[in-house]
Amino acid sequence: MKKKIAIIGSGIAGLTLANFLYKDKNHDFMVYEKNDSLSLDEGYGIQVSTNSIKILNKINFSKIDNEKIYHPNGIDIYNILNKKICDLDLIQFNSNDIKYTTLQRSTLIEFLKDDIYTQHIRFGKRIKEVSELKGKILIKFDDNTNALVDYVIGADGIFSNTRTFFEKKKNKPVFKNAIAIRAILKTTSGLDIDQSKINLMMGKNCHLVIYPFNKNKDLNLVCIVRHRKYDPDNIKSILDKVVKQNPNLAKAFKEDLKFWPLYATPKILPSNNSQVFYIGDAFNGFLPTLAQGAGQSIESAYELFNLIKEKNGDIQSIYFQERSKRAKIVRRRSNFNFFVFHFSSKFMQTIRNFFMKFLIKRKSFINSYLGSVYKN
Ligand SMILES: Cc1cc2nc3c(=O)[nH]c(=O)nc-3n(C[C@H](O)[C@H](O)[C@H](O)COP(=O)(O)OP(=O)(O)OC[C@H]3O[C@@H](n4cnc5c(N)ncnc54)[C@H](O)[C@@H]3O)c2cc1C
């Protein structure tokens, strides 16, 4: 008999796993989402590096509307005054059909929902209670419906509610004293940047990343500012911290802005229950400074799919060992980038810029720092 799988959460991680299970046809599965619909209105961009494009290609990512994605061929790195420091070639990580890609999150969700939307997603479902019944897990939802399943996959994001039902050890996400500001720009807003590349500008306690996410070259702007407190009513003082360093940025910040406090999970913990797994941000929430959150969501979903499909050995411990190894690599680099992108002292900035210029041209360094992530 086919094993039954409940996927909790319809973000990038949950939908990726659902697509692989759908294609494979060897399991009964359902995605349970707490909201009443998919969040398709979040217009912000994401970068999806080659490690995850390789996986998405297995579920026909190549059929995605080409107008809605972009392949930036490099990263230009600037100081906050828009003076160029160095650049990184991204093409070195690409191959014929596996290319570093940028797109809107909603475009990726639209693609992932296509095959499974009508039969395999249930909305308005939030777990109320769980129990074990004859080797299976009985989930009761708060709309008084039930599901009796062999596996539960927590794909419900960094504040995973699934964890609270199955895990004794807490791994509460920590506010990283930083705020993310996002906007969509129609033009470069007077900045001297290349609209076909990813542009990174590093300032005192802040950095900005601006990149095209479709063939129209609409630009996604994300600015991360170190700030001890998230107060949505006092966003102006956060913006002022950035604009004071380069008044030319004021124009970019005139667009419709969205704000997020940044959280990360402090530990990487295994599941207590051999039938319960976590993927995506529910497994580990990273800082966004290596642009790998979505990528790791896709990777973790694919790893787990293969283990469930092959049913070889202790799936739980193999999954945790492999996933945590990978998550630690990404976490170290995300944390390191977060640290060096935000130096406040001019002296430290000069030293950083010198080393960046030097190291970015060293193939061996780039291969070990980024290649190990992008070429998985
Ligand atoms: C500023 C910023 C920039 C980023 N930029 C990038 C980037 O360029 N590239 C990149 O790869 N990543 C990026 N990321 C990270 C990326 O967006 C996330 O890591 C990724 O979306 C996580 O996907 P997920 O499916 O694990 O979780 P989520 O996207 O959080 O999805 C979780 C889903 O579960 C649902 N849910 C929550 N609770 C419940 C519940 N109790 N019951 C049922 N359903 C529930 C939610 O409604 C949601 O649909 C960025 C993140 C930030 C904050």
Ligand as a Chemical Component Dictionary entry (heavy atoms), coordinates in Angstrom:
data_LIG
# 
_chem_comp.id                   LIG 
_chem_comp.type                 NON-POLYMER 
_chem_comp.pdbx_formal_charge   0 
_chem_comp.three_letter_code    LIG 
# 
loop_
_chem_comp_atom.comp_id 
_chem_comp_atom.atom_id 
_chem_comp_atom.alt_atom_id 
_chem_comp_atom.type_symbol 
_chem_comp_atom.charge 
_chem_comp_atom.model_Cartn_x 
_chem_comp_atom.model_Cartn_y 
_chem_comp_atom.model_Cartn_z 
_chem_comp_atom.pdbx_ordinal 
LIG C1  C1  C 0 15.026 39.702 3.065  1  
LIG C2  C2  C 0 15.075 38.314 2.568  2  
LIG C3  C3  C 0 15.657 38.063 1.317  3  
LIG C4  C4  C 0 15.724 36.748 0.848  4  
LIG N1  N1  N 0 16.300 36.557 -0.376 5  
LIG C5  C5  C 0 16.463 35.296 -0.807 6  
LIG C6  C6  C 0 17.131 35.038 -2.047 7  
LIG O1  O1  O 0 17.518 35.946 -2.794 8  
LIG N2  N2  N 0 17.337 33.743 -2.407 9  
LIG C7  C7  C 0 16.922 32.716 -1.618 10 
LIG O2  O2  O 0 17.180 31.559 -1.976 11 
LIG N3  N3  N 0 16.247 32.936 -0.468 12 
LIG C8  C8  C 0 16.013 34.186 -0.025 13 
LIG N4  N4  N 0 15.367 34.405 1.140  14 
LIG C9  C9  C 0 14.888 33.271 1.932  15 
LIG C10 C10 C 0 13.682 32.559 1.385  16 
LIG O3  O3  O 0 12.654 33.460 1.032  17 
LIG C11 C11 C 0 13.170 31.555 2.429  18 
LIG O4  O4  O 0 14.256 30.863 2.976  19 
LIG C12 C12 C 0 12.242 30.549 1.788  20 
LIG O5  O5  O 0 11.147 31.202 1.201  21 
LIG C13 C13 C 0 11.728 29.549 2.840  22 
LIG O6  O6  O 0 10.769 28.711 2.255  23 
LIG P1  P1  P 0 9.921  27.731 3.152  24 
LIG O7  O7  O 0 9.002  27.025 2.220  25 
LIG O8  O8  O 0 10.799 26.907 4.015  26 
LIG O9  O9  O 0 9.100  28.633 4.169  27 
LIG P2  P2  P 0 8.024  29.771 3.922  28 
LIG O10 O10 O 0 8.248  30.475 2.649  29 
LIG O11 O11 O 0 8.016  30.568 5.180  30 
LIG O12 O12 O 0 6.639  28.968 3.778  31 
LIG C14 C14 C 0 6.003  28.396 4.880  32 
LIG C15 C15 C 0 4.560  28.104 4.508  33 
LIG O13 O13 O 0 3.945  27.444 5.605  34 
LIG C16 C16 C 0 2.721  28.090 5.937  35 
LIG N5  N5  N 0 2.483  27.887 7.381  36 
LIG C17 C17 C 0 3.072  28.551 8.404  37 
LIG N6  N6  N 0 2.593  28.068 9.583  38 
LIG C18 C18 C 0 1.716  27.091 9.281  39 
LIG C19 C19 C 0 0.917  26.229 10.065 40 
LIG N7  N7  N 0 0.887  26.319 11.389 41 
LIG N8  N8  N 0 0.125  25.323 9.431  42 
LIG C20 C20 C 0 0.101  25.230 8.065  43 
LIG N9  N9  N 0 0.860  26.042 7.275  44 
LIG C21 C21 C 0 1.646  26.953 7.872  45 
LIG C22 C22 C 0 2.937  29.540 5.554  46 
LIG O14 O14 O 0 1.723  30.210 5.360  47 
LIG C23 C23 C 0 3.739  29.364 4.251  48 
LIG O15 O15 O 0 2.889  29.165 3.153  49 
LIG C24 C24 C 0 15.225 35.687 1.630  50 
LIG C25 C25 C 0 14.623 35.933 2.866  51 
LIG C26 C26 C 0 14.543 37.231 3.341  52 
LIG C27 C27 C 0 13.909 37.489 4.682  53 
# 
loop_
_chem_comp_bond.comp_id 
_chem_comp_bond.atom_id_1 
_chem_comp_bond.atom_id_2 
_chem_comp_bond.value_order 
_chem_comp_bond.pdbx_ordinal 
LIG C1  C2  SING 1  
LIG C2  C3  SING 2  
LIG C2  C26 DOUB 3  
LIG C3  C4  DOUB 4  
LIG C4  N1  SING 5  
LIG C4  C24 SING 6  
LIG N1  C5  DOUB 7  
LIG C5  C6  SING 8  
LIG C5  C8  SING 9  
LIG C6  O1  DOUB 10 
LIG C6  N2  SING 11 
LIG N2  C7  SING 12 
LIG C7  O2  DOUB 13 
LIG C7  N3  SING 14 
LIG N3  C8  DOUB 15 
LIG C8  N4  SING 16 
LIG N4  C9  SING 17 
LIG N4  C24 SING 18 
LIG C9  C10 SING 19 
LIG C10 O3  SING 20 
LIG C10 C11 SING 21 
LIG C11 O4  SING 22 
LIG C11 C12 SING 23 
LIG C12 O5  SING 24 
LIG C12 C13 SING 25 
LIG C13 O6  SING 26 
LIG O6  P1  SING 27 
LIG P1  O7  DOUB 28 
LIG P1  O8  SING 29 
LIG P1  O9  SING 30 
LIG O9  P2  SING 31 
LIG P2  O10 DOUB 32 
LIG P2  O11 SING 33 
LIG P2  O12 SING 34 
LIG O12 C14 SING 35 
LIG C14 C15 SING 36 
LIG C15 O13 SING 37 
LIG C15 C23 SING 38 
LIG O13 C16 SING 39 
LIG C16 N5  SING 40 
LIG C16 C22 SING 41 
LIG N5  C17 SING 42 
LIG N5  C21 SING 43 
LIG C17 N6  DOUB 44 
LIG N6  C18 SING 45 
LIG C18 C19 SING 46 
LIG C18 C21 DOUB 47 
LIG C19 N7  SING 48 
LIG C19 N8  DOUB 49 
LIG N8  C20 SING 50 
LIG C20 N9  DOUB 51 
LIG N9  C21 SING 52 
LIG C22 O14 SING 53 
LIG C22 C23 SING 54 
LIG C23 O15 SING 55 
LIG C24 C25 DOUB 56 
LIG C25 C26 SING 57 
LIG C26 C27 SING 58 
# 
